[in-house]
Amino acid sequence: MAPKESLSRIVQLARTISASVDKIEEVLVAEGIESPSFDEDAPFNIPLELSPQHDAVLDATAELHDLLLEPLNLIHKHAGFKLADKVPLHGEASFEDIAQDTPLTTDMTARLLRHAMTMRIFRETSPGIVAHTAASRTLHKSAANDWLQAGTAEMWPAAVKVGKAQVVDVGGSSGHVSLALARKFSNLSLTVQDMEQMVANATVPEDVQGRVKFMVHDIFSPQPVKNADVYYLRWIMHNWSDKYCNLILSALLPALKPGARVIIHESLMPEPGTTALWKEKNLRATDLNMAGAFNAKERTKVELEALLKKVDPAFTLRNVVEPEGSALQMMEFVWEGTT
């Protein structure tokens, strides 16, 4: 058999698909699980133990599909501004250089291009440095670039172990997370905070009464529950720009006691190439949606840590937890300041 490195890329991908599918089928048969199908009532049940093979098949089939397309057909989503013209052929340019003379910030340029990279449009040769692929080269000073710019100008705008503790669920909506925590951990007392219209009709089920309560609270106002053990923010930060995230976090400071935990529960944006491509592609699309809808963003671990450090250097990142099978990660910060 020829060494893998001597095989063409399409053969390597085909073999990856074949080996991964064989493993998936072996486990499904052994566990009596029905194979995926398009039947109307077909279940979808891929065991978590098969996540590596599942990711490998999805990434390899997508790459094989893209390799066999004409480059122009790859240009499926692109954000205009003639960004391809700013990357020299057979050369490189930084995100900062590409952003010049456009309405985009360097940060937004990086976000747009990294989303395009999940579709093989541009490549990042080293952190922050961009070069062409066959698809992005098609856009370089071409009629295709002008066509895309016109189109986008019109269309785009149109699990935790705890002891006895008091937890504040900031922006906790109808309390679904707090109720689940209360039922799982009998030593927790929880306060769910949100806008009046969210909590006005909220009720506490009988089995957790006395340990869960609801409170009207504006997340930009000083935190009224002082000296709690944990302040929990789930899917809050990605709705806001850095400016407003700073205000949300600053509002917590007057309430914090030394050793208090602030848990940020979000989808953490991966560094390029560090997760399965299909997952990264979806995350980067969500990031751009948040930008368009709310002038907000999905953030990396480094970006979220920097946000808290900017509000108060006394915040220390203690742990990052990614529960198996979850799309969200938890960042545990400890406030080590003094009152």
LUMFI-671652 format. One record per atom (N, C-alpha, C): residue in one letter; z, x negated, y. Coordinates in steps of 0.02 Angstrom, whole numbers, padded with zeros to 5 digits, always signed. Layout:
REM LUMFI-671652
aZXY...
//
This chain:
REM LUMFI-671652
m+00000-00043-00060m+00000+00000+00000m+00000-00044+00062a-00040-00026+00112a-00045-00066+00172a+00020-00063+00211p+00040-00121+00242p+00100-00120+00284p+00093-00067+00339k+00150-00036+00356k+00147+00019+00404k+00116-00001+00470e+00130-00066+00491e+00105-00086+00557e+00029-00095+00557s-00002-00100+00497s-00075-00108+00494s-00111-00041+00492l-00074+00013+00483l-00104+00079+00480l-00118+00104+00550s-00169+00146+00556s-00183+00178+00620s-00125+00225+00638r-00119+00240+00702r-00064+00282+00724r-00069+00352+00693i-00129+00379+00686i-00134+00446+00659i-00112+00448+00586v-00125+00394+00548v-00102+00391+00479v-00027+00384+00476q+00002+00342+00519q+00075+00336+00522q+00108+00404+00535l+00080+00441+00582l+00108+00506+00599l+00101+00554+00540a+00043+00553+00507a+00033+00598+00450a+00083+00583+00395r+00098+00520+00384r+00146+00502+00332r+00217+00522+00352t+00233+00515+00416t+00299+00537+00440t+00307+00612+00428i+00255+00650+00445i+00257+00723+00436i+00266+00739+00362s+00227+00706+00319s+00229+00721+00248s+00298+00706+00218a+00325+00647+00235a+00391+00627+00207a+00446+00674+00232s+00443+00692+00296s+00495+00734+00325s+00491+00805+00297v+00431+00831+00290v+00423+00899+00261v+00446+00900+00189d+00431+00846+00151d+00454+00843+00081d+00530+00848+00078k+00565+00813+00123k+00638+00815+00123k+00664+00884+00143i+00633+00914+00194i+00653+00981+00215i+00644+01031+00158e+00587+01028+00125e+00573+01075+00070e+00623+01064+00012e+00639+01001-00003e+00686+00986-00056e+00754+01018-00044v+00779+01012+00018v+00845+01040+00034v+00842+01117+00036l+00789+01145+00064l+00783+01218+00067l+00783+01248-00004v+00745+01217-00049v+00742+01242-00118v+00810+01235-00152a+00843+01177-00142a+00907+01164-00174a+00961+01214-00151e+00957+01234-00087e+01007+01279-00059e+00985+01353-00060g+00926+01366-00090g+00903+01435-00095g+00886+01466-00028i+00862+01426+00019i+00845+01450+00086i+00770+01463+00089e+00752+01519+00117e+00681+01537+00122e+00645+01490+00170s+00586+01469+00151s+00547+01424+00193s+00523+01461+00256p+00518+01426+00314p+00495+01459+00375p+00426+01490+00366s+00416+01548+00397s+00351+01580+00396s+00344+01622+00459f+00284+01650+00467f+00271+01693+00525f+00280+01767+00508d+00306+01783+00449d+00318+01853+00431d+00364+01886+00481e+00354+01949+00492e+00391+01985+00544e+00467+01979+00535d+00491+01984+00475d+00563+01983+00463d+00587+01916+00434a+00546+01865+00441a+00565+01801+00412a+00624+01771+00449p+00675+01747+00412p+00731+01713+00445p+00712+01642+00463f+00750+01612+00508f+00741+01541+00524f+00808+01507+00514n+00812+01465+00463n+00876+01435+00446n+00864+01364+00422i+00862+01316+00469i+00856+01246+00451i+00926+01215+00454p+00954+01193+00398p+01022+01164+00400p+01027+01106+00448l+01086+01099+00479l+01097+01045+00527l+01086+00977+00497e+01099+00970+00432e+01090+00905+00399e+01017+00882+00402l+00971+00929+00414l+00900+00912+00417l+00876+00899+00488s+00921+00895+00536s+00901+00885+00606s+00856+00824+00616p+00871+00766+00584p+00826+00708+00594p+00755+00722+00570q+00748+00753+00511q+00681+00768+00486q+00647+00822+00528h+00686+00872+00550h+00660+00925+00593h+00631+00895+00657d+00671+00851+00690d+00647+00819+00751d+00585+00776+00738a+00586+00739+00682a+00530+00695+00666a+00465+00734+00657v+00469+00791+00622v+00408+00832+00611v+00382+00859+00677l+00427+00886+00719l+00404+00916+00782l+00373+00864+00828d+00405+00805+00833d+00378+00752+00876d+00312+00725+00848a+00310+00713+00783a+00249+00684+00754a+00190+00732+00756t+00203+00796+00742t+00147+00844+00746t+00122+00852+00817a+00168+00851+00866a+00147+00856+00936a+00106+00795+00957e+00129+00735+00936e+00092+00674+00954e+00024+00672+00921l+00021+00692+00857l-00043+00693+00822l-00091+00741+00855h-00066+00800+00874h-00107+00849+00910h-00134+00820+00975d-00091+00786+01013d-00111+00759+01077d-00160+00701+01070l-00150+00659+01018l-00196+00603+01008l-00267+00626+00993l-00273+00684+00961l-00339+00708+00941l-00371+00754+00994l-00339+00760+01052l-00368+00797+01107l-00404+00749+01155e-00457+00774+01187e-00487+00738+01242e-00435+00731+01298p-00429+00673+01331p-00375+00664+01380p-00369+00719+01432l-00425+00745+01456l-00421+00796+01508l-00385+00859+01484n-00391+00873+01418n-00358+00932+01391n-00282+00925+01389l-00257+00863+01394l-00185+00852+01395l-00155+00873+01462i-00196+00876+01513i-00170+00889+01580i-00156+00963+01585h-00098+00981+01562h-00078+01051+01552h-00034+01074+01610k+00010+01030+01632k+00054+01045+01688k+00061+00981+01729h+00046+00986+01794h+00051+00927+01838h+00063+00952+01908a+00101+00917+01947a+00127+00945+02009a+00089+00925+02072g+00027+00903+02067g-00012+00891+02126g+00010+00831+02166f-00001+00834+02232f+00015+00781+02280f-00024+00716+02265k-00074+00718+02221k-00115+00660+02204k-00071+00600+02185l-00020+00612+02145l+00025+00559+02125l-00011+00506+02084a-00061+00528+02045a-00097+00479+02003a-00134+00427+02045d-00155+00447+02105d-00190+00399+02148d-00144+00343+02170k-00079+00353+02168k-00032+00304+02193k-00012+00253+02140v-00037+00263+02079v-00025+00214+02025v-00091+00177+02014p-00093+00111+02026p-00156+00075+02019p-00178+00072+01946l-00244+00075+01935l-00271+00068+01868l-00253-00001+01841h-00230-00002+01779h-00209-00063+01745h-00151-00098+01782g-00115-00059+01822g-00058-00086+01858g+00002-00040+01853e+00051-00050+01896e+00113-00012+01895e+00135+00005+01965a+00178+00056+01971a+00208+00075+02035a+00277+00104+02021s+00322+00095+02069s+00389+00122+02062s+00390+00195+02084f+00441+00232+02062f+00449+00301+02086f+00452+00303+02162e+00486+00254+02191e+00493+00253+02264e+00425+00244+02298d+00383+00198+02271d+00317+00188+02299d+00274+00251+02293i+00278+00285+02235i+00237+00344+02223i+00257+00401+02270a+00321+00405+02287a+00346+00459+02329a+00324+00452+02401q+00306+00392+02423q+00287+00381+02493q+00227+00424+02512d+00229+00449+02573d+00175+00491+02601d+00166+00556+02563t+00218+00579+02530t+00217+00646+02499t+00278+00684+02525p+00281+00749+02514p+00341+00787+02534p+00400+00776+02486l+00390+00737+02433l+00439+00730+02380l+00488+00674+02394t+00550+00684+02373t+00598+00629+02372t+00584+00585+02311t+00613+00526+02311t+00606+00482+02253t+00634+00515+02191d+00691+00550+02199d+00722+00584+02142d+00676+00637+02113m+00647+00679+02157m+00603+00732+02133m+00539+00703+02102t+00514+00648+02130t+00456+00616+02101t+00471+00593+02030a+00529+00562+02020a+00548+00540+01953a+00554+00599+01906r+00582+00654+01929r+00591+00713+01886r+00524+00743+01866l+00478+00749+01914l+00411+00775+01899l+00374+00731+01850l+00374+00665+01864l+00335+00620+01822l+00365+00614+01752r+00431+00615+01747r+00461+00611+01680r+00447+00674+01639h+00441+00731+01674h+00419+00791+01638h+00347+00782+01614a+00304+00756+01658a+00234+00744+01638a+00229+00696+01580m+00275+00646+01579m+00273+00596+01525m+00286+00627+01456t+00324+00682+01454t+00335+00714+01389t+00271+00746+01363m+00219+00750+01406m+00154+00776+01385m+00101+00721+01385r+00125+00658+01382r+00082+00598+01379r+00044+00586+01444i+00067+00614+01499i+00035+00603+01564i+00080+00554+01601f+00057+00492+01611f+00095+00435+01636f+00142+00409+01581r+00165+00348+01592r+00215+00318+01548r+00261+00274+01590e+00322+00268+01568e+00372+00228+01604e+00380+00162+01566t+00351+00109+01594t+00349+00045+01559t+00416+00010+01559s+00456+00021+01611s+00525-00002+01616s+00559+00047+01663p+00626+00048+01665p+00659+00099+01705p+00634+00102+01777g+00607+00161+01796g+00584+00171+01864g+00514+00146+01879i+00479+00119+01830i+00413+00091+01841i+00362+00130+01800v+00307+00151+01833v+00259+00198+01804v+00191+00164+01796a+00158+00178+01740a+00089+00157+01728a+00051+00216+01701h-00015+00208+01698h-00058+00263+01675h-00060+00267+01599t-00075+00329+01576t-00101+00341+01508t-00174+00362+01517a-00207+00375+01461a-00276+00399+01466a-00280+00464+01506a-00230+00508+01497a-00231+00572+01531a-00220+00564+01606s-00170+00525+01626s-00157+00518+01697s-00213+00479+01732r-00245+00433+01696r-00302+00397+01725r-00357+00445+01744t-00365+00499+01704t-00416+00549+01720t-00405+00580+01788l-00341+00582+01810l-00325+00611+01875l-00335+00562+01933h-00345+00497+01918h-00347+00447+01971h-00410+00453+02012k-00401+00475+02075k-00457+00481+02122k-00515+00520+02091s-00499+00578+02062s-00551+00616+02027s-00552+00688+02051a-00606+00722+02033a-00611+00793+02049a-00558+00833+02013a-00538+00809+01953a-00486+00844+01915a-00421+00846+01955n-00405+00791+01989n-00345+00788+02030n-00348+00839+02086d-00405+00843+02119d-00413+00892+02174d-00406+00963+02148w-00434+00977+02089w-00429+01044+02061w-00357+01062+02046l-00321+01014+02016l-00251+01028+01999l-00209+01036+02061q-00224+00996+02113q-00184+01001+02174q-00193+01070+02205a-00254+01096+02205a-00266+01162+02233a-00230+01215+02192g-00234+01210+02126g-00202+01260+02084g-00127+01261+02092t-00096+01202+02092t-00023+01200+02097t+00001+01218+02166a-00039+01205+02217a-00019+01224+02285a-00013+01299+02292e-00053+01336+02252e-00051+01409+02255e-00002+01439+02204m-00001+01410+02143m+00035+01442+02088m+00107+01419+02081w+00120+01354+02090w+00187+01329+02075w+00241+01356+02122p+00226+01363+02189p+00279+01388+02231p+00297+01461+02215a+00219+01506+02205a+00232+01578+02194a+00291+01583+02141a+01686+01084+01072a+01743+01093+01021a+01803+01046+01034v+01857+01069+01047v+01910+01029+01078v+01978+01042+01044k+02017+00989+01032k+02086+00996+01006k+02133+00994+01066v+02179+01041+01070v+02224+01044+01128v+02294+01061+01106g+02343+01039+01147g+02412+01062+01139g+02422+01122+01184k+02485+01138+01197k+02501+01194+01242k+02474+01176+01311a+02434+01221+01340a+02401+01204+01402a+02382+01266+01441q+02378+01256+01508q+02353+01308+01553q+02282+01288+01572v+02235+01334+01562v+02164+01320+01575v+02138+01368+01627v+02102+01341+01676v+02069+01382+01726v+01993+01379+01713d+01964+01437+01697d+01893+01443+01682d+01857+01460+01747v+01834+01409+01783v+01805+01417+01850v+01734+01444+01844g+01721+01502+01876g+01655+01533+01869g+01643+01558+01799g+01696+01586+01769g+01694+01603+01698g+01663+01669+01680s+01632+01703+01729s+01595+01766+01717s+01641+01818+01685s+01619+01848+01630s+01658+01901+01598s+01711+01875+01551g+01718+01808+01549g+01772+01779+01509g+01756+01768+01436h+01692+01769+01417h+01676+01764+01346h+01699+01698+01315v+01695+01644+01354v+01717+01579+01327v+01793+01578+01322s+01827+01600+01375s+01900+01599+01375s+01929+01644+01320l+01899+01701+01308l+01923+01745+01255l+01916+01712+01187a+01860+01677+01177a+01850+01642+01113a+01902+01586+01106l+01916+01550+01161l+01965+01496+01158l+02035+01524+01144a+02051+01579+01176a+02117+01610+01166a+02127+01630+01093r+02074+01655+01062r+02080+01676+00992r+02083+01616+00945k+02053+01561+00966k+02052+01501+00924k+02116+01460+00931f+02143+01458+00993f+02202+01416+01007f+02257+01460+01036s+02307+01474+00996s+02360+01520+01017s+02407+01490+01070n+02402+01424+01080n+02446+01391+01129n+02414+01383+01198l+02358+01416+01210l+02325+01413+01275l+02340+01476+01315s+02349+01466+01381s+02347+01522+01429s+02288+01509+01475l+02248+01561+01489l+02185+01551+01524l+02177+01599+01582t+02152+01572+01637t+02136+01612+01696t+02061+01608+01707v+02028+01666+01705v+01955+01669+01716v+01942+01687+01788q+01906+01645+01824q+01891+01656+01895q+01816+01668+01905d+01801+01717+01948d+01731+01727+01968d+01730+01775+02027m+01670+01791+02049m+01662+01837+02106m+01687+01906+02088e+01703+01945+02139e+01734+02011+02128e+01691+02055+02083q+01625+02055+02094q+01582+02099+02055q+01579+02078+01981m+01598+02016+01966m+01598+01993+01897m+01662+02011+01860v+01718+02013+01895v+01782+02023+01860v+01813+02091+01875a+01782+02130+01919a+01813+02194+01940a+01827+02240+01881n+01781+02242+01833n+01789+02287+01777n+01807+02251+01711a+01827+02188+01718a+01844+02149+01659a+01909+02174+01628t+01912+02175+01563t+01973+02196+01527t+01993+02142+01478v+02057+02138+01465v+02083+02089+01417v+02097+02124+01351p+02065+02103+01297p+02077+02135+01232p+02150+02129+01211e+02172+02177+01173e+02242+02181+01155e+02267+02118+01119d+02223+02087+01078d+02247+02030+01038d+02260+01967+01078v+02237+01965+01142v+02251+01905+01183v+02286+01924+01248q+02310+01984+01253q+02346+02004+01314q+02407+01960+01324g+02420+01944+01387g+02476+01900+01403g+02456+01827+01406r+02396+01811+01378r+02373+01741+01380r+02308+01732+01417v+02274+01786+01433v+02212+01783+01472v+02218+01831+01530k+02198+01808+01589k+02196+01852+01647k+02135+01836+01689f+02114+01884+01731f+02056+01876+01774f+02078+01872+01846m+02041+01832+01885m+02058+01821+01956m+01994+01816+01997v+01993+01852+02053v+01937+01845+02100v+01944+01779+02136h+01891+01740+02136h+01893+01675+02170h+01823+01652+02188d+01816+01626+02248d+01755+01595+02272d+01759+01520+02256i+01711+01494+02217i+01716+01425+02195i+01714+01374+02251f+01694+01395+02312f+01693+01349+02368f+01759+01349+02408s+01803+01394+02390s+01868+01399+02423s+01919+01357+02385p+01973+01334+02420p+02024+01294+02386p+02050+01329+02324q+02057+01292+02270q+02080+01318+02206q+02152+01344+02212p+02163+01410+02198p+02229+01439+02207p+02277+01425+02148v+02250+01410+02089v+02294+01397+02031v+02310+01323+02030k+02371+01306+02048k+02390+01236+02055k+02424+01210+01992n+02414+01145+01980n+02447+01109+01926n+02430+01133+01856a+02370+01162+01848a+02347+01179+01781a+02331+01115+01743d+02328+01121+01677d+02312+01062+01636d+02237+01048+01634v+02197+01102+01634v+02125+01094+01626v+02089+01142+01675y+02039+01115+01709y+01993+01156+01749y+01924+01148+01716y+01897+01205+01694y+01838+01205+01651y+01779+01236+01689l+01724+01199+01695l+01664+01223+01730l+01606+01220+01682r+01584+01279+01659r+01529+01283+01611r+01467+01311+01644w+01413+01272+01641w+01348+01292+01670w+01356+01312+01743i+01394+01273+01780i+01403+01285+01851i+01362+01235+01892m+01370+01171+01876m+01342+01118+01918m+01265+01120+01921h+01233+01141+01866h+01160+01139+01867h+01129+01192+01912n+01171+01239+01937n+01146+01290+01983n+01145+01268+02055w+01172+01207+02069w+01183+01187+02138w+01157+01117+02151s+01137+01105+02214s+01117+01038+02235s+01180+00995+02241d+01170+00930+02250d+01227+00884+02255d+01275+00904+02311k+01247+00926+02367k+01289+00945+02425k+01340+00999+02405y+01317+01050+02370y+01362+01105+02353y+01406+01089+02292c+01381+01046+02248c+01425+01022+02194c+01484+00984+02222n+01472+00945+02274n+01527+00909+02306n+01578+00957+02335l+01555+01012+02363l+01601+01062+02391l+01641+01096+02336i+01608+01112+02280i+01642+01145+02224i+01697+01099+02197l+01680+01036+02187l+01729+00988+02159l+01785+00973+02209s+01767+00968+02273s+01818+00955+02324s+01869+01012+02329a+01846+01073+02315a+01891+01131+02317a+01945+01128+02263l+01933+01088+02210l+01982+01081+02158l+02039+01033+02177l+02024+00985+02220l+02071+00930+02232l+02141+00952+02252p+02149+01001+02298p+02218+01019+02318p+02261+01046+02261a+02229+01068+02207a+02267+01099+02152a+02284+01050+02096l+02253+00990+02096l+02259+00945+02039l+02326+00909+02038k+02352+00902+01977k+02411+00860+01966k+02387+00797+01930p+02425+00742+01936p+02404+00682+01900p+02396+00695+01825g+02340+00674+01797g+02326+00685+01727g+02289+00749+01711a+02276+00790+01763a+02238+00852+01752a+02167+00835+01727r+02142+00878+01683r+02074+00871+01657r+02026+00916+01694v+01968+00890+01710v+01912+00931+01733v+01857+00922+01682i+01839+00977+01649i+01787+00975+01596i+01723+01006+01623i+01671+00965+01624i+01605+00987+01646i+01563+01000+01583h+01540+01062+01574h+01505+01082+01513h+01433+01100+01532e+01386+01055+01519e+01317+01063+01541e+01269+01036+01488s+01205+01049+01499s+01153+01013+01462s+01141+00947+01498l+01158+00892+01466l+01150+00828+01498l+01077+00804+01490m+01047+00786+01547m+00979+00762+01545m+00977+00693+01511p+00936+00684+01460p+00935+00619+01426p+00897+00567+01467e+00912+00504+01455e+00870+00450+01481e+00804+00453+01442p+00749+00434+01474p+00684+00440+01441p+00683+00406+01373g+00657+00442+01323g+00647+00413+01257g+00709+00408+01214t+00765+00439+01235t+00827+00433+01196t+00841+00493+01153t+00799+00544+01156t+00808+00603+01112t+00740+00625+01088a+00739+00672+01042a+00675+00697+01016a+00632+00722+01074l+00568+00704+01072l+00524+00719+01129l+00521+00793+01144w+00520+00836+01091w+00514+00907+01105w+00576+00933+01142k+00634+00904+01128k+00694+00923+01164k+00691+00899+01237e+00669+00836+01246e+00665+00809+01313e+00615+00849+01355k+00559+00868+01325k+00508+00907+01360k+00538+00973+01385n+00576+01008+01343n+00606+01071+01363n+00658+01061+01419l+00698+01008+01413l+00749+00994+01464l+00717+00978+01531r+00664+00940+01530r+00632+00921+01593r+00597+00982+01625a+00571+01027+01583a+00543+01089+01611a+00597+01131+01642t+00656+01135+01610t+00712+01172+01638t+00734+01141+01704d+00735+01075+01706d+00755+01039+01768d+00710+01059+01826l+00645+01062+01814l+00599+01081+01867l+00606+01155+01886n+00622+01197+01838n+00636+01267+01853n+00697+01273+01899m+00750+01234+01885m+00810+01236+01927m+00794+01211+01997a+00750+01162+02002a+00730+01137+02068a+00693+01191+02107g+00645+01224+02074g+00606+01275+02108g+00646+01337+02126a+00693+01357+02083a+00729+01419+02095a+00789+01410+02141f+00825+01353+02134f+00889+01346+02168f+00897+01281+02208n+00843+01240+02211n+00850+01173+02240n+00906+01135+02205a+00911+01146+02139a+00964+01116+02099a+00932+01071+02046k+00972+01049+01997k+00945+01004+01948k+00989+01000+01886e+00958+00981+01829e+00994+00959+01771e+01009+00885+01780r+01069+00864+01762r+01089+00795+01778r+01104+00754+01716t+01097+00689+01723t+01117+00643+01671t+01192+00632+01674k+01220+00601+01621k+01291+00584+01621k+01307+00540+01681v+01264+00492+01695v+01276+00446+01751v+01278+00484+01817e+01232+00531+01826e+01230+00569+01888e+01291+00613+01898l+01314+00645+01844l+01374+00687+01849l+01436+00644+01863e+01440+00588+01829e+01498+00543+01842e+01498+00520+01914a+01439+00504+01941a+01435+00483+02011a+01456+00538+02058l+01438+00601+02041l+01459+00658+02084l+01534+00661+02089l+01569+00657+02033l+01642+00662+02035l+01674+00602+02069k+01646+00542+02057k+01673+00482+02089k+01664+00485+02165k+01609+00516+02188k+01598+00522+02260k+01649+00568+02291v+01667+00622+02256v+01717+00669+02282v+01785+00635+02284d+01803+00598+02231d+01867+00562+02229d+01862+00507+02177p+01869+00444+02196p+01866+00389+02148p+01920+00393+02094a+01970+00437+02105a+02024+00444+02055a+02001+00482+01993f+01941+00510+01993f+01915+00542+01933f+01890+00487+01885t+01913+00490+01823t+01893+00442+01771t+01862+00480+01713l+01803+00459+01692l+01771+00490+01634l+01806+00466+01571r+01837+00511+01535r+01875+00493+01476r+01834+00500+01412n+01790+00551+01409n+01756+00564+01346n+01695+00608+01358v+01645+00601+01315v+01586+00645+01314v+01578+00671+01243v+01578+00737+01236v+01574+00768+01169v+01511+00810+01165e+01473+00801+01111e+01414+00841+01097e+01423+00875+01030p+01447+00937+01029p+01458+00971+00965p+01392+00976+00926e+01396+00966+00861e+01337+00968+00819e+01303+01036+00825g+01238+01034+00839g+01199+01096+00843g+01201+01130+00911s+01240+01102+00958s+01245+01132+01025s+01194+01102+01073a+01170+01143+01119a+01125+01118+01171a+01164+01091+01231l+01230+01101+01231l+01272+01080+01287l+01318+01022+01267q+01336+00982+01316q+01384+00928+01306q+01443+00938+01353m+01501+00912+01333m+01561+00917+01374m+01581+00848+01399m+01590+00842+01465m+01615+00781+01495m+01687+00793+01517e+01733+00754+01490e+01804+00761+01506e+01824+00709+01558f+01841+00732+01617f+01866+00689+01670f+01941+00698+01678v+01975+00643+01691v+02046+00644+01706v+02056+00624+01778w+02097+00664+01814w+02113+00646+01884w+02174+00602+01884e+02167+00542+01906e+02221+00493+01905e+02247+00478+01975g+02241+00527+02019g+02266+00519+02087g+02340+00534+02092t+02365+00537+02153t+02435+00553+02165t+02438+00613+02212t+02491+00652+02204t+02500+00711+02247t+02546+00696+02305
//
